[in-house]
Amino acid sequence: MIFLVIVIYLSFLNPVAAFSKFSALQELELPLNNICNSIKVQPDMFECLMTLDLSYNRLSGDDILALGLLRSLRTLHLTGT
């Protein structure tokens, strides 16, 4: 099994969805990216994503609720959010 880990610092309008084309992505780390009010995901996105780190961003309650659509997500890091 191949594990793909991406650690990147970025600013997009929808930074989480920007990685949705990586269908085998299991872990995504996006800490310290000033992400706020921009999490838009669909239930069929990130079918293999198990771990997501959005620590030290400025997520709203709606952003956090949107992440609930990710069916395979098991670990969500929100330290300092």
Order of alpha helices (4+ residues) and beta strands (2+ residues): beta-beta-beta-alpha-beta
